[in-house]
Amino acid sequence: MTKPNESPGTDLPRGIGAPATRAFTAAGYTMLEQFAGVSRAELLALHGVGPKALRVIQERLEERGLSLG
């Protein structure tokens, strides 16, 4: 079941915005844990991903004891 702060079919947080969600899923990122250890530069290179999306992803990772690379 999808939690209120997640996008359907993934566990990506809704707060990252639709363009970033599309960019992440197109690049194969559908689960939050997949971002652990990935560099910010690599993610920012995806069209539609900006600082806000990375901040939200980092915050959610930290809640799980993980972080971006």
N, C-alpha and C positions, 0 to 999 in steps of 0.2 A: 504494500500500500504506500502511495506517495505521501510524504509528510507535507504540511502546508508551506514550508520554505524550500521545497524541492521542485524541479521541473519533472513533468511526467516521463517515465521510462528511464530516468537517470536519478542520481542523487546530487546533481549539480544544484547549488542554491539559486533560487529565483532572482535574487537581488543582483545578479551579474548582468542582467539585461538580455533581450532576445538576440541581438547581433553576436554577442560573446557566446551565448549558449549555442547558436548555430555554428560558430567558428570552432568551438571546442568539440562538439559532436562530429563535425565534418573531419576533424583531425584525429578522431578516435577516442577522445576523452569523454567518457560517459559516467564514470564513477569518481568521486572526490579523491580517493586514495591514489588515483593515477597521476595526480599532480605532484605528489610528494617527490621532492628531489629534482623536479623539472625547473630549469632556469626561468627567471622572469623574462629575460630577453627572448627566449624561444617562444614563450606564450604571447608576448607583445608583438611578435612578428606575424601572428595570425590576424587576418583582416577582420575587424570588428571587436577586437580585444583591446581594452584600455586599462588605465590605472585603477579605475573603480572595480572592474571585474577581478583584477588581481588582488586588490585589497580584500574583497569579499571572500575569494577563494582562500587567501592566506588566513583570514580570521576563522573560517570553517575548519581548515586543516589544523590550526592551533587548538581548536576545541577537541580534536582527536589526537593531540600530541604529535602532530606532523607539521611539516613546513615545506615551502617551495625551496628549490635549490639555490 
